[in-house]
Amino acid sequence: VDLGCGCGEAGPSGCDNTCGSDLADDDCGVCGGDNSSCADCAGVPNGDAELDCSGQCEGSAALDECGVCEGDNSSCYEISLESSTELISFYIMPEDNSIQNIMGENPDNVYGVLGATNSALYVDQWLGSLTELNLIDGYWVFSNSPNTLTGAGENYNPERIYDLEKGANLISYPSIYSSQISIAIPDPIENMVVGILGEGLSAFNNDSLGWVGSLTTFDLNQAYWFLVSEDFSFSYQIDEMARSNFNTYKEILPYDEKFIVNQSPLQAFYYINSIVLEEESLEFGDWIMSYNGSVLTGIRQWQGSMIDIPAMGRSILSSNQGYFENGDVPTFKLMKQTSGEIISLVGDIPEWKENGIFQLSGLSEARLIPEQFSITSAYPNPFNPITSIEFGLPEEMSISVQILNVRGQKVETLFNGIKKSGYHTFQWDANSYSSGVYFINFVAGDYINTQKLMLLK
């Protein structure tokens, strides 16, 4: 019998269709194969063991974010510019460190860079005395929209040496790891560092308390003003702990847009340890605010110990108009977190100066007494979700401040009790209420005042 292959009765017997062949498919489905075509690095057919980036089978070596096997992300950088004014530095740089290469040439993004003693502005091209960036200095960067700076380099050196001169020095931070200020500054030179300023944050080396203030750590891609009492050289002592293990300052700010302060490249900080109030006490969560006249220039939340109140200075930026100039004297106010009441404060307050750190002996409530009862219109109105109203009492009296709905029903009591003579401010936070018409009703002795409020969400 011929089975069609010319072999007679034997017929094809192998996977290669050859008469008399004994070849068979391997585990990978290859005729006469040795299982190598589908074997993983451990030789297991159809297995899932893989080579790591170093060539080791089932090894743990991996590429870092820079594409380097077993790297630590130190050969590339990515700096997010989320706000219009940011204080940054570089721990590495490309070989071409020109401002054109690092900042790019796009007027819709970065348009200005300010160093300690030089600057550059983009007007169809980069102009100014700042033509190259370096790894030692820090820089204020101005942008029109959120942007990201990226680059790579082979010059990572967390032990970089900094030569500081007496006064203010704007320097970089050379490490990819965060470090606590008290650890990163070497002990032999720590007493020569008066204070450190970051972007909207500061630290003050207090003789009795040690380091105080809102700035507690040095961080990746940030720059810092070092205020020092004499010339010296140093290198940071980098602490490679996870940043989550650090004691950092965190605050909650009022969400009403009228309490937003724009960052300025010119800034100073006033340290406050205590505030004396007539009727109340300073409580955890209260806010302390600095003003230049009627312009809010800084805000910080009280958290139970000495803290720094920012006071932003006037720069060439339009967003900094009305802020301080050298010689101006700030005023301060306290806003109670629970009631929204704003209290004017007085004390011995030094004149503002750029990069200044000032320690105030204390502030106390201002005692301004009106000649007769007065009340202002609620502002803003319409509002969303907070409105404020100020009133003046010529003498101590019992008052009631209530919020009513359109049916005349009480929906919230802002205050009911005795208030001393003077000016007082109450806020109503209507975040939990629906849009509509409400009324704020004041009763002070025989005086009654009711105002219509419009909540628009």
C-alpha positions as CSV (number, residue, x, y, z in Angstrom):
1,V,0.0,0.0,0.0
2,D,1.4,3.4,-0.9
3,L,0.4,6.3,1.4
4,G,1.3,9.0,-1.1
5,C,4.8,9.7,-0.1
6,G,6.6,7.0,-2.1
7,C,7.5,5.0,1.0
8,G,5.1,2.1,0.6
9,E,3.4,0.8,3.8
10,A,5.8,2.7,6.1
11,G,4.4,6.1,5.3
12,P,5.7,9.4,6.9
13,S,6.4,9.0,10.6
14,G,8.3,12.2,11.6
15,C,7.2,15.8,12.1
16,D,9.3,16.7,9.0
17,N,7.1,14.5,6.8
18,T,10.1,12.3,5.9
19,C,9.5,8.7,5.4
20,G,10.9,6.7,8.3
21,S,11.8,9.9,10.3
22,D,11.5,9.9,14.1
23,L,11.7,13.6,14.5
24,A,9.1,15.2,16.9
25,D,8.1,18.7,17.9
26,D,9.8,20.1,21.0
27,D,8.0,21.9,23.8
28,C,8.2,25.1,21.8
29,G,6.4,23.5,18.8
30,V,9.6,23.3,16.7
31,C,10.1,20.1,14.7
32,G,13.3,18.5,16.0
33,G,14.0,21.5,18.2
34,D,15.8,21.6,21.5
35,N,13.4,23.8,23.5
36,S,15.7,26.8,23.1
37,S,13.4,28.9,20.9
38,C,10.9,29.5,23.7
39,A,13.0,29.0,26.8
40,D,13.5,31.8,29.3
41,C,16.9,32.8,30.7
42,A,16.7,29.9,33.1
43,G,16.2,27.4,30.3
44,V,12.6,26.7,31.2
45,P,10.4,26.3,28.1
46,N,7.7,29.0,28.0
47,G,9.0,30.2,31.4
48,D,8.8,33.9,32.6
49,A,12.3,34.3,34.0
50,E,14.0,37.4,32.5
51,L,17.4,39.0,32.4
52,D,17.8,42.2,34.4
53,C,19.5,45.2,33.0
54,S,22.9,43.9,34.1
55,G,22.4,40.6,32.3
56,Q,21.7,38.5,35.3
57,C,18.9,35.9,35.0
58,E,16.1,36.8,37.5
59,G,18.3,39.5,38.9
60,S,17.0,42.6,40.8
61,A,19.0,45.3,38.9
62,A,16.7,47.8,37.2
63,L,16.9,51.0,35.1
64,D,16.4,54.2,37.0
65,E,14.4,57.1,35.6
66,C,17.4,58.3,33.7
67,G,17.8,54.9,31.9
68,V,20.9,53.9,33.9
69,C,21.2,50.3,35.1
70,E,21.2,50.3,38.9
71,G,21.3,54.1,38.8
72,D,20.1,56.5,41.5
73,N,18.4,59.0,39.2
74,S,21.3,61.4,39.6
75,S,22.3,61.6,35.9
76,C,19.2,63.4,34.8
77,Y,16.8,66.1,36.2
78,E,13.2,67.1,35.9
79,I,12.2,70.4,37.5
80,S,8.5,71.3,37.5
81,L,7.7,75.0,37.3
82,E,4.1,75.1,38.6
83,S,3.9,78.7,39.6
84,S,5.0,81.9,37.9
85,T,7.8,82.6,40.4
86,E,10.0,79.7,41.6
87,L,13.4,79.4,43.4
88,I,15.4,76.5,41.9
89,S,18.9,75.0,41.6
90,F,20.5,72.2,39.7
91,Y,22.4,69.1,41.1
92,I,23.7,68.3,37.6
93,M,23.9,70.2,34.3
94,P,24.6,69.3,30.7
95,E,27.9,70.1,29.2
96,D,26.2,73.0,27.4
97,N,25.2,75.2,30.4
98,S,24.1,78.2,28.4
99,I,20.9,79.7,29.4
100,Q,19.5,79.1,25.9
101,N,20.1,75.4,26.3
102,I,18.9,74.9,29.8
103,M,15.9,77.3,29.9
104,G,14.9,77.0,26.2
105,E,13.7,79.7,23.9
106,N,10.0,79.9,24.2
107,P,8.4,83.2,25.4
108,D,5.2,81.3,26.4
109,N,7.2,79.5,29.1
110,V,10.3,80.7,30.9
111,Y,10.9,84.4,30.2
112,G,13.2,85.5,33.0
113,V,15.9,84.2,35.3
114,L,17.3,86.2,38.3
115,G,20.5,85.2,40.2
116,A,22.0,86.9,43.2
117,T,23.9,89.4,41.2
118,N,22.9,89.0,37.5
119,S,19.8,88.3,35.4
120,A,18.5,87.4,32.0
121,L,15.3,88.3,30.1
122,Y,13.9,86.6,27.0
123,V,12.9,89.1,24.3
124,D,13.1,87.2,21.0
125,Q,16.4,86.0,22.4
126,W,18.0,85.8,25.9
127,L,19.4,89.2,26.9
128,G,21.3,90.3,30.1
129,S,24.4,89.6,32.1
130,L,23.4,86.0,33.0
131,T,24.5,83.9,30.0
132,E,25.5,80.6,31.7
133,L,24.1,78.8,34.7
134,N,26.2,76.8,37.2
135,L,25.9,74.2,39.9
136,I,26.8,76.5,42.8
137,D,24.2,79.2,42.5
138,G,20.4,79.3,42.9
139,Y,18.0,81.1,40.6
140,W,14.6,82.7,40.6
141,V,12.8,81.6,37.5
142,F,9.8,83.4,36.0
143,S,7.3,81.7,33.6
144,N,4.0,82.5,32.0
145,S,2.6,79.0,32.3
146,P,3.4,75.7,33.9
147,N,6.6,74.2,32.5
148,T,9.1,71.4,33.0
149,L,12.9,71.7,32.7
150,T,14.7,68.5,31.8
151,G,18.3,67.6,31.2
152,A,21.1,65.2,31.9
153,G,24.7,65.4,33.0
154,E,27.6,63.4,34.5
155,N,28.7,65.9,37.2
156,Y,26.6,64.8,40.3
157,N,28.6,65.7,43.4
158,P,26.7,66.0,46.7
159,E,30.0,66.9,48.5
160,R,30.3,70.0,46.4
161,I,32.1,72.8,48.3
162,Y,30.5,76.2,48.8
163,D,32.4,79.4,49.5
164,L,30.2,81.8,51.4
165,E,30.8,85.5,52.0
166,K,29.5,87.5,55.0
167,G,25.9,88.5,54.3
168,A,23.4,86.9,51.9
169,N,24.4,84.1,49.6
170,L,22.0,82.4,47.1
171,I,23.2,78.8,46.7
172,S,22.1,75.5,45.3
173,Y,21.4,72.2,47.0
174,P,23.6,69.5,45.5
175,S,21.8,66.2,46.4
176,I,18.9,64.1,45.1
177,Y,18.0,63.4,48.8
178,S,16.3,65.7,51.2
179,S,18.0,66.5,54.5
180,Q,17.1,68.1,57.7
181,I,18.6,71.6,58.2
182,S,20.0,70.7,61.7
183,I,21.8,67.7,60.2
184,A,22.9,69.1,56.8
185,I,24.8,72.1,58.2
186,P,28.0,70.9,59.8
187,D,28.4,71.7,63.5
188,P,31.6,73.7,63.2
189,I,30.0,76.4,61.0
190,E,26.4,76.2,62.3
191,N,26.7,79.1,64.7
192,M,27.8,81.3,61.8
193,V,24.6,80.7,59.9
194,V,22.1,83.3,61.1
195,G,19.2,82.2,59.0
196,I,18.1,80.5,55.7
197,L,15.5,81.7,53.3
198,G,13.7,79.4,50.8
199,E,10.7,80.1,48.5
200,G,8.2,81.6,50.9
201,L,9.8,79.7,53.9
202,S,12.6,80.5,56.3
203,A,14.6,79.1,59.2
204,F,16.2,81.1,62.0
205,N,19.0,79.9,64.2
206,N,17.7,80.9,67.6
207,D,20.2,81.0,70.5
208,S,18.0,79.2,72.9
209,L,15.6,77.2,70.7
210,G,17.8,76.1,67.9
211,W,16.4,76.1,64.4
212,V,12.9,77.5,64.2
213,G,10.6,78.5,61.4
214,S,8.6,76.9,58.5
215,L,11.7,75.7,56.6
216,T,12.9,72.4,58.1
217,T,14.5,70.5,55.2
218,F,16.7,71.1,52.2
219,D,15.1,69.5,49.1
220,L,15.8,68.4,45.6
221,N,16.1,71.2,43.0
222,Q,15.5,73.9,45.6
223,A,17.8,76.9,46.2
224,Y,18.4,78.8,49.5
225,W,19.6,82.2,50.7
226,F,22.2,81.6,53.4
227,L,22.5,84.6,55.8
228,V,25.9,84.2,57.4
229,S,27.9,86.3,59.9
230,E,31.4,85.7,58.4
231,D,33.2,84.2,55.4
232,F,33.6,80.4,55.4
233,S,33.5,77.3,53.2
234,F,31.4,74.2,53.7
235,S,29.8,71.1,52.2
236,Y,26.3,69.9,53.1
237,Q,26.1,66.8,55.3
238,I,23.5,64.8,53.4
239,D,21.0,62.6,55.3
240,E,19.7,60.0,53.0
241,M,16.6,59.2,55.0
242,A,13.2,59.1,53.3
243,R,11.6,62.6,53.4
244,S,8.5,61.1,55.0
245,N,10.5,60.5,58.1
246,F,11.3,64.2,58.5
247,N,9.5,66.7,60.7
248,T,8.2,69.1,58.2
249,Y,5.9,72.2,58.6
250,K,2.5,71.8,57.0
251,E,-0.2,74.4,57.1
252,I,-3.8,74.9,55.9
253,L,-4.5,78.3,54.4
254,P,-7.9,80.1,54.0
255,Y,-9.4,79.1,50.7
256,D,-10.9,82.6,50.1
257,E,-8.9,84.1,47.2
258,K,-8.5,87.4,49.0
259,F,-6.0,85.6,51.2
260,I,-3.7,84.6,48.3
261,V,-0.2,86.1,48.4
262,N,1.9,86.1,45.3
263,Q,5.5,84.9,45.7
264,S,8.1,87.6,45.2
265,P,11.8,87.2,44.6
266,L,12.2,89.9,47.3
267,Q,11.1,88.7,50.8
268,A,11.6,89.0,54.5
269,F,10.4,87.1,57.5
270,Y,9.2,88.3,61.0
271,Y,9.4,85.8,63.8
272,I,6.7,85.8,66.4
273,N,6.6,83.8,69.6
274,S,3.6,85.2,71.4
275,I,0.5,87.3,70.9
276,V,-1.5,88.9,73.8
277,L,-5.2,89.2,73.2
278,E,-7.8,91.1,75.2
279,E,-10.6,88.5,75.3
280,E,-9.3,85.4,73.6
281,S,-6.0,83.4,73.3
282,L,-3.8,82.5,70.4
283,E,-4.9,79.1,69.3
284,F,-3.5,76.3,67.1
285,G,-4.7,76.9,63.6
286,D,-5.2,80.7,63.8
287,W,-3.6,82.7,61.0
288,I,-1.2,85.6,61.4
289,M,-1.0,88.0,58.4
290,S,1.4,90.8,57.4
291,Y,0.2,93.9,55.6
292,N,1.7,96.9,53.7
293,G,-1.1,99.3,54.3
294,S,-4.2,97.5,53.1
295,V,-2.2,95.0,50.9
296,L,-1.8,91.5,52.3
297,T,1.9,90.5,51.9
298,G,2.1,87.2,53.8
299,I,0.2,84.7,55.9
300,R,1.3,81.8,58.2
301,Q,-0.7,79.4,60.4
302,W,0.1,79.3,64.1
303,Q,1.1,75.8,65.3
304,G,2.0,76.4,68.9
305,S,5.6,77.6,68.7
306,M,7.8,80.4,67.2
307,I,7.0,80.9,63.6
308,D,7.9,83.1,60.7
309,I,5.5,85.5,59.0
310,P,6.4,86.2,55.4
311,A,6.4,89.7,54.1
312,M,6.8,89.9,50.4
313,G,8.6,92.8,48.7
314,R,7.8,94.8,45.6
315,S,9.7,93.6,42.5
316,I,9.3,94.3,38.8
317,L,6.6,91.7,38.5
318,S,3.1,93.1,38.2
319,S,1.8,90.6,40.7
320,N,4.0,92.1,43.4
321,Q,2.6,95.7,43.2
322,G,1.8,97.2,46.6
323,Y,4.3,95.0,48.4
324,F,7.1,96.3,50.6
325,E,10.1,98.4,49.7
326,N,13.1,99.0,52.0
327,G,12.1,101.2,54.9
328,D,8.4,100.3,55.0
329,V,7.0,99.1,58.3
330,P,4.6,96.2,58.2
331,T,1.4,95.8,60.2
332,F,0.1,92.5,61.4
333,K,-3.4,91.0,62.0
334,L,-4.6,87.8,63.5
335,M,-7.5,85.9,62.0
336,K,-9.3,83.4,64.3
337,Q,-9.8,80.0,62.6
338,T,-12.9,79.2,64.5
339,S,-14.8,82.5,64.0
340,G,-13.1,84.3,61.2
341,E,-12.7,87.3,63.4
342,I,-9.8,89.6,62.3
343,I,-7.9,91.3,65.1
344,S,-5.4,94.2,64.5
345,L,-2.0,93.8,66.3
346,V,0.6,96.2,67.5
347,G,4.2,96.0,68.7
348,D,7.7,97.2,68.1
349,I,8.1,96.3,64.4
350,P,11.4,96.9,62.5
351,E,11.5,98.3,59.0
352,W,11.3,95.9,56.1
353,K,14.4,95.1,54.1
354,E,15.2,92.5,51.4
355,N,16.2,89.1,52.8
356,G,15.7,90.3,56.3
357,I,15.0,88.0,59.3
358,F,13.5,89.8,62.3
359,Q,12.6,88.5,65.8
360,L,9.7,90.4,67.4
361,S,9.5,90.6,71.2
362,G,5.8,90.1,71.0
363,L,2.5,91.5,69.5
364,S,-0.7,92.5,71.3
365,E,-4.2,93.3,70.3
366,A,-4.7,96.9,69.1
367,R,-7.2,98.8,71.3
368,L,-8.9,101.2,68.9
369,I,-12.2,102.5,70.3
370,P,-14.8,104.1,68.1
371,E,-16.9,107.1,69.4
372,Q,-20.2,105.4,68.4
373,F,-21.5,102.1,67.2
374,S,-20.6,101.5,63.6
375,I,-21.0,98.6,61.1
376,T,-19.8,98.0,57.6
377,S,-21.5,96.3,54.7
378,A,-20.6,92.7,54.3
379,Y,-17.8,92.1,51.8
380,P,-17.7,90.5,49.3
381,N,-21.4,90.4,48.6
382,P,-22.4,88.4,46.5
383,F,-19.8,85.9,47.8
384,N,-18.6,82.3,47.6
385,P,-18.2,80.9,50.2
386,I,-16.8,83.5,52.8
387,T,-18.0,87.0,53.6
388,S,-16.8,89.4,56.3
389,I,-18.4,92.2,58.3
390,E,-16.7,94.6,60.7
391,F,-18.3,96.6,63.5
392,G,-17.2,99.0,66.2
393,L,-18.4,99.2,69.8
394,P,-17.9,102.4,71.8
395,E,-18.2,100.4,75.0
396,E,-18.4,96.8,76.3
397,M,-21.8,95.3,75.5
398,S,-23.7,92.1,74.8
399,I,-24.1,91.4,71.1
400,S,-25.7,88.7,69.0
401,V,-24.6,87.9,65.4
402,Q,-26.9,85.4,63.6
403,I,-27.4,84.1,60.0
404,L,-31.0,83.8,58.9
405,N,-32.7,82.3,55.8
406,V,-35.4,83.9,53.7
407,R,-38.0,82.6,56.1
408,G,-36.4,84.4,59.0
409,Q,-35.2,81.1,60.5
410,K,-31.8,81.0,62.2
411,V,-29.3,78.8,60.3
412,E,-26.2,79.7,62.3
413,T,-25.0,81.8,65.3
414,L,-21.7,83.5,64.6
415,F,-21.5,85.0,68.1
416,N,-23.6,85.5,71.2
417,G,-22.0,87.0,74.2
418,I,-20.0,90.0,75.6
419,K,-17.6,92.0,73.4
420,K,-15.3,94.7,74.7
421,S,-15.1,98.1,73.1
422,G,-13.2,98.4,69.9
423,Y,-13.3,97.1,66.3
424,H,-14.2,93.5,65.6
425,T,-14.6,91.4,62.4
426,F,-16.7,88.3,61.9
427,Q,-16.6,86.0,58.9
428,W,-19.3,83.6,57.7
429,D,-18.1,80.5,56.0
430,A,-21.1,79.3,54.0
431,N,-19.3,76.3,52.4
432,S,-21.8,73.8,53.7
433,Y,-24.9,75.9,52.6
434,S,-26.6,76.0,49.2
435,S,-26.8,79.1,47.0
436,G,-29.4,81.6,47.8
437,V,-30.4,84.7,49.8
438,Y,-29.5,84.9,53.5
439,F,-29.5,87.7,56.1
440,I,-26.9,88.6,58.7
441,N,-28.6,90.0,61.8
442,F,-26.7,92.1,64.4
443,V,-28.1,93.0,67.8
444,A,-26.0,95.2,70.1
445,G,-28.0,96.7,73.0
446,D,-30.9,98.6,71.4
447,Y,-29.2,98.6,68.0
448,I,-30.4,96.2,65.4
449,N,-28.9,95.9,61.9
450,T,-29.9,93.3,59.2
451,Q,-28.1,92.9,55.9
452,K,-29.0,90.9,52.9
453,L,-26.4,88.3,51.7
454,M,-26.3,86.6,48.3
455,L,-24.4,83.2,48.2
456,L,-23.5,82.2,44.7
457,K,-21.8,78.9,44.1
